[in-house]
């Protein structure tokens, strides 16, 4: 083996490859308050031909977000328990599942299994 002092000058440094960095820009959406997007306000603009795709997308996304906020799921756990006074235990599906249904807080809905 050669001494380390003799080997160091023989080693070539690895070339460093630099990738160009791109600036990431966030595009701003027009606020929903500047363009009325209720279905009643879009119909006259549809008939006149003066409607933009952003107004259609804003109306569609508003309808989808309203649906997503109303639907509440159910927690699936290995063991369920009552969390408050409004919770009650229910057996469904031929006794296969135990459900906890709450009349006070919809977040307390649970299913065992």
Secondary structure, DSSP 8 states (H G I E B T S, - for coil): ---HHHHHTT---------------------TTTS--SHHHHHHHHHHT---HHHHHHHHHHHHHHHHHH----EEESS----STTEEEEEETTTTEEEEEESS-GGG-EEE-
